[in-house]
């Protein structure tokens, strides 16, 4: 009994903190559907699917703590076993992390113009984490005892190390792509800086949670302290994903407030299709009757000879875009995370 008490206590704390994050997830989900009704059906289905999985995860871990504290109250033997509902929550958490990581990989693929060197390692690490998560679940089902949890659980260690590496690579790839796009864009550089800061901040959420789990799992596996970050993991991924989606509104406001000289260039960078366009496509970013003349004006946005280079030529393009017209991910790419 003395061995199961700290496990149950850690489990209970994990459920409490997870409930708080779930409330934030619900708020962000509502905000998304309320603010971006014109998003594509694929994006809406993805958000709905991941939100449903997040709901299932909190229900399963809550059912598990109910079994330990109510159904198995005073039962020393049953308190030492992993409940079936907690086992199911392990599978749900792995699927949520996998879905978010693959989504980021797909958008980095688009943002980098199909760069395999950036995308393939992310996809491989995501599949490794999913496979090890499945192996960890199978091992728990085979031996459903908390005492079997120890630092030599290879599948659990690989699962979290692969998750950390994948999260860092996702954030690093986005930072690299945004920094690469700074050259020759003038005042757009301040927006790129904000996007880079957003990537790092959101990426830290999941990376810190997974790192804390690994440290606790290796340092004190017997007291169950690692359960707290483990239970929180899925909602850390969900909230990082949703925060990037919802940040489009703020980024759109920043673009309008800063009054960038070339709105078409800004729109392309926000959409994630032309942050660093090939030279052959550069003329399409700031169109004008005279390509050479307009290109030079866009490059010298602060020149006294062209106080209002591009917006004056395209007044209808500078103000017609709305937050929901912006592609959800390349700004979301801006996340990690």
C-alpha positions as CSV (number, residue, x, y, z in Angstrom):
1,X,0.0,0.0,0.0
2,X,2.8,2.4,0.8
3,X,4.1,1.9,-2.7
4,X,0.8,2.7,-4.4
5,X,0.0,5.9,-2.4
6,X,2.6,8.1,-4.2
7,X,1.5,6.7,-7.5
8,X,-2.1,7.6,-6.8
9,X,-1.1,11.0,-5.5
10,X,0.9,11.7,-8.7
11,X,-2.0,10.4,-10.8
12,X,-4.4,12.7,-9.0
13,X,-2.2,15.8,-9.5
14,X,-1.8,15.0,-13.1
15,X,-5.6,14.9,-13.6
16,X,-6.0,18.2,-11.8
17,X,-3.4,20.0,-14.0
18,X,-4.7,18.2,-17.1
19,X,-8.2,19.5,-16.3
20,X,-6.9,23.1,-16.3
21,X,-5.2,22.6,-19.6
22,X,-8.3,21.0,-21.0
23,X,-10.3,24.1,-20.1
24,X,-7.7,26.2,-22.1
25,X,-8.1,23.7,-25.0
26,X,-11.9,24.1,-25.0
27,X,-11.5,27.9,-25.0
28,X,-9.0,27.8,-27.9
29,X,-11.2,25.4,-29.8
30,X,-14.2,27.7,-29.4
31,X,-12.2,30.7,-30.4
32,X,-10.9,29.0,-33.5
33,X,-14.3,28.0,-34.9
34,X,-15.7,31.4,-33.9
35,X,-12.9,33.5,-35.5
36,X,-12.1,31.4,-38.6
37,X,-15.3,30.2,-40.1
38,X,-13.8,30.3,-43.6
39,X,-11.0,27.9,-43.0
40,X,-10.9,24.8,-45.2
41,X,-12.9,21.8,-44.2
42,X,-9.7,19.8,-43.8
43,X,-8.4,22.1,-41.1
44,X,-11.7,22.2,-39.3
45,X,-12.0,18.4,-39.3
46,X,-8.4,18.1,-38.0
47,X,-9.1,20.6,-35.1
48,X,-12.4,18.8,-34.3
49,X,-10.7,15.4,-34.4
50,X,-7.8,16.4,-32.1
51,X,-10.2,18.2,-29.7
52,X,-12.3,15.0,-29.5
53,X,-9.2,13.0,-28.7
54,X,-8.2,15.5,-26.0
55,X,-11.7,15.1,-24.5
56,X,-11.4,11.3,-24.6
57,X,-8.0,11.6,-22.9
58,X,-9.2,13.7,-19.9
59,X,-12.2,11.4,-19.5
60,X,-10.0,8.3,-19.5
61,X,-7.5,9.6,-16.9
62,X,-10.4,10.9,-14.7
63,X,-12.1,7.4,-14.9
64,X,-8.8,5.9,-13.9
65,X,-8.3,8.0,-10.8
66,X,-12.0,7.3,-9.9
67,X,-11.3,3.6,-10.0
68,X,-8.3,4.0,-7.7
69,X,-9.9,6.3,-5.2
70,X,-13.5,4.9,-5.2
71,X,-13.8,1.5,-6.7
72,X,-10.5,0.1,-5.4
73,X,-10.5,2.1,-2.2
74,X,-8.6,0.1,0.4
75,X,-7.7,-2.7,-2.0
76,X,-3.9,-3.0,-1.8
77,X,-3.6,-5.5,-4.6
78,X,-5.7,-3.7,-7.2
79,X,-4.0,-0.3,-6.5
80,X,-0.8,-1.8,-7.8
81,X,-2.3,-2.5,-11.2
82,X,-2.6,-0.1,-14.2
83,X,-6.3,0.4,-15.0
84,X,-7.6,-0.3,-18.5
85,X,-8.8,3.3,-18.8
86,X,-5.3,4.6,-18.2
87,X,-3.9,2.2,-20.8
88,X,-6.4,3.6,-23.3
89,X,-5.3,7.1,-22.4
90,X,-1.7,6.1,-23.3
91,X,-2.8,5.2,-26.8
92,X,-4.8,8.5,-27.2
93,X,-1.8,10.6,-26.0
94,X,0.5,8.9,-28.6
95,X,-2.0,9.6,-31.4
96,X,-2.4,13.2,-30.5
97,X,1.3,13.8,-30.4
98,X,1.7,12.0,-33.7
99,X,-1.1,14.0,-35.4
100,X,0.3,17.3,-34.4
101,X,3.9,16.5,-35.4
102,X,2.8,15.2,-38.8
103,X,0.8,18.4,-39.3
104,X,3.8,20.5,-38.7
105,X,5.9,18.3,-41.0
106,X,3.4,18.8,-43.8
107,X,3.4,22.5,-43.4
108,X,7.2,22.7,-43.2
109,X,7.2,20.7,-46.5
110,X,5.1,23.4,-48.1
111,X,7.0,26.3,-46.5
112,X,10.4,24.9,-47.6
113,X,9.3,24.2,-51.1
114,X,9.4,20.4,-50.6
115,X,12.7,20.3,-48.9
116,X,13.2,16.6,-48.0
117,X,16.3,17.3,-45.8
118,X,14.0,19.2,-43.4
119,X,10.9,17.2,-43.7
120,X,11.9,13.5,-43.8
121,X,13.7,13.5,-40.4
122,X,10.7,15.0,-38.7
123,X,8.4,12.4,-40.2
124,X,10.8,9.6,-39.3
125,X,11.0,10.8,-35.7
126,X,7.2,11.1,-35.5
127,X,6.8,7.5,-36.6
128,X,9.5,6.3,-34.3
129,X,7.7,8.0,-31.4
130,X,4.4,6.5,-32.4
131,X,5.8,3.0,-32.8
132,X,7.6,3.2,-29.4
133,X,4.4,4.5,-27.8
134,X,2.5,1.5,-29.2
135,X,5.3,-0.8,-27.8
136,X,5.1,0.9,-24.4
137,X,1.3,0.4,-24.4
138,X,1.6,-3.3,-25.4
139,X,4.2,-3.9,-22.7
140,X,1.9,-2.2,-20.1
141,X,-1.1,-4.4,-21.2
142,X,1.1,-7.5,-21.0
143,X,2.3,-6.6,-17.5
144,X,-0.2,-4.1,-16.0
145,X,1.6,-3.4,-12.8
146,X,3.1,-0.1,-11.7
147,X,6.1,-1.9,-10.2
148,X,7.2,-3.0,-13.7
149,X,7.8,0.7,-14.5
150,X,11.5,1.3,-14.3
151,X,14.3,3.3,-15.9
152,X,15.3,0.4,-18.2
153,X,12.0,0.6,-20.1
154,X,13.7,1.0,-23.5
155,X,10.5,1.7,-25.5
156,X,9.4,4.5,-23.1
157,X,12.8,6.2,-23.2
158,X,13.0,6.0,-27.0
159,X,9.4,7.3,-27.2
160,X,10.2,10.5,-25.3
161,X,13.7,11.0,-26.7
162,X,12.2,10.8,-30.2
163,X,9.5,13.2,-29.2
164,X,12.0,15.7,-27.9
165,X,14.2,15.5,-31.0
166,X,11.1,15.9,-33.2
167,X,9.9,19.0,-31.4
168,X,13.3,20.6,-31.5
169,X,13.7,19.8,-35.2
170,X,10.3,21.3,-36.0
171,X,11.1,24.5,-34.1
172,X,14.6,24.7,-35.6
173,X,13.4,24.1,-39.1
174,X,10.9,26.9,-38.8
175,X,13.4,29.3,-37.3
176,X,15.8,28.5,-40.1
177,X,13.2,29.1,-42.8
178,X,12.0,32.4,-41.3
179,X,15.5,33.7,-40.8
180,X,16.4,32.7,-44.3
181,X,13.5,34.8,-45.6
182,X,14.7,38.0,-43.9
183,X,17.2,38.9,-46.7
184,X,16.0,41.7,-48.9
185,X,12.5,42.1,-47.5
186,X,13.0,45.4,-45.5
187,X,10.5,46.1,-42.8
188,X,9.0,42.6,-43.2
189,X,12.0,41.6,-41.0
190,X,10.3,42.8,-37.9
191,X,7.3,40.5,-38.6
192,X,9.7,37.6,-39.2
193,X,11.3,38.3,-35.9
194,X,7.9,38.0,-34.2
195,X,7.2,34.8,-36.0
196,X,10.6,33.4,-34.8
197,X,9.9,34.3,-31.2
198,X,6.5,32.6,-31.5
199,X,8.0,29.4,-32.8
200,X,10.5,29.2,-29.9
201,X,8.0,30.1,-27.2
202,X,5.4,27.6,-28.4
203,X,8.0,24.9,-29.0
204,X,9.2,25.2,-25.4
205,X,5.8,24.1,-24.1
206,X,6.0,20.5,-25.3
207,X,9.8,20.2,-25.1
208,X,9.9,21.2,-21.4
209,X,7.0,18.8,-20.5
210,X,8.7,15.9,-22.3
211,X,12.1,16.7,-20.8
212,X,10.6,16.8,-17.3
213,X,9.1,13.4,-17.9
214,X,12.4,11.9,-19.0
215,X,14.2,13.3,-15.9
216,X,11.6,12.1,-13.5
217,X,11.3,8.7,-15.2
218,X,15.0,8.1,-14.9
219,X,15.5,9.7,-11.5
220,X,12.5,8.3,-9.5
221,X,10.5,5.8,-11.4
222,X,9.1,4.1,-8.3
223,X,7.1,7.1,-6.8
224,X,5.2,7.8,-10.0
225,X,6.1,11.5,-10.2
226,X,6.6,11.1,-14.0
227,X,2.9,10.6,-14.3
228,X,2.2,14.3,-14.0
229,X,4.1,15.4,-17.1
230,X,3.0,12.3,-18.9
231,X,-0.7,13.0,-18.4
232,X,-0.2,16.6,-19.4
233,X,1.7,15.8,-22.6
234,X,-1.3,15.4,-25.0
235,X,-2.9,18.8,-23.9
236,X,0.5,20.5,-24.2
237,X,0.6,19.4,-27.9
238,X,-3.1,20.4,-28.4
239,X,-2.7,23.9,-26.9
240,X,0.5,24.6,-28.8
241,X,-1.2,23.5,-32.0
242,X,-4.3,25.6,-31.4
243,X,-2.4,28.7,-30.2
244,X,-0.6,28.8,-33.5
245,X,-3.8,28.5,-35.4
246,X,-5.4,31.3,-33.4
247,X,-2.3,33.5,-33.6
248,X,-3.2,34.3,-37.2
249,X,-5.6,37.0,-36.0
250,X,-2.9,38.8,-34.0
251,X,-0.4,38.4,-36.9
252,X,-2.9,39.9,-39.3
253,X,-3.3,42.9,-37.0
254,X,0.4,43.3,-36.7
255,X,0.7,43.4,-40.5
256,X,-2.0,46.0,-40.8
257,X,-0.6,48.1,-37.9
258,X,3.0,48.1,-39.2
259,X,1.8,49.1,-42.7
260,X,4.4,47.1,-44.5
261,X,5.3,48.5,-47.9
262,X,4.6,45.5,-50.0
263,X,1.3,43.8,-49.0
264,X,1.6,41.1,-51.5
265,X,5.0,40.0,-50.1
266,X,3.5,40.0,-46.6
267,X,0.5,38.0,-47.7
268,X,2.8,35.4,-49.3
269,X,5.0,35.1,-46.2
270,X,1.9,34.7,-44.0
271,X,0.5,32.1,-46.3
272,X,3.7,30.2,-46.1
273,X,4.2,29.8,-49.9
274,X,6.8,32.4,-50.6
275,X,8.8,33.2,-47.6
276,X,11.9,32.6,-49.6
277,X,10.7,32.3,-53.2
278,X,12.8,31.2,-56.1
279,X,14.2,34.0,-58.2
280,X,11.9,33.1,-61.1
281,X,8.9,33.7,-58.9
282,X,10.1,37.0,-57.3
283,X,8.3,39.2,-59.9
284,X,4.9,37.9,-58.8
285,X,5.2,39.1,-55.2
286,X,4.9,42.8,-56.0
287,X,3.2,43.1,-59.4
288,X,3.0,46.3,-61.4
289,X,2.8,47.5,-65.0
290,X,6.5,47.8,-65.1
291,X,8.2,44.8,-63.4
292,X,11.7,46.3,-63.2
293,X,10.4,49.6,-61.9
294,X,8.2,48.1,-59.2
295,X,10.8,45.6,-58.1
296,X,13.3,48.4,-57.4
297,X,10.6,50.3,-55.5
298,X,9.8,47.4,-53.4
299,X,13.4,46.8,-52.5
300,X,13.8,50.5,-51.5
301,X,10.7,51.0,-49.4
302,X,12.2,53.8,-47.3
303,X,13.4,55.8,-50.3
304,X,12.2,59.4,-50.4
305,X,11.6,59.0,-54.1
306,X,8.8,56.4,-53.5
307,X,7.0,57.3,-50.2
308,X,4.2,54.9,-50.9
309,X,5.7,52.2,-53.2
310,X,3.2,49.3,-53.4
311,X,0.1,50.0,-51.4
312,X,-0.8,53.0,-53.5
313,X,-0.8,50.8,-56.6
314,X,-2.9,48.1,-55.1
315,X,-5.3,49.7,-52.6
316,X,-7.8,46.9,-53.0
317,X,-5.2,44.2,-52.1
318,X,-3.9,46.0,-49.1
319,X,-7.1,45.7,-47.0
320,X,-9.2,43.0,-48.4
321,X,-7.6,40.0,-46.7
322,X,-9.2,38.7,-43.5
323,X,-7.7,36.5,-40.7
324,X,-9.6,33.5,-42.0
325,X,-8.1,34.0,-45.5
326,X,-4.7,33.3,-44.1
327,X,-3.5,29.7,-44.4
328,X,-3.7,28.2,-40.9
329,X,-0.3,26.7,-40.8
330,X,2.6,28.5,-42.1
331,X,1.7,30.9,-39.4
332,X,1.0,27.9,-37.4
333,X,4.2,26.7,-38.7
334,X,5.4,29.5,-36.9
335,X,4.8,27.4,-33.9
336,X,7.0,24.7,-32.9
337,X,5.9,23.6,-31.9
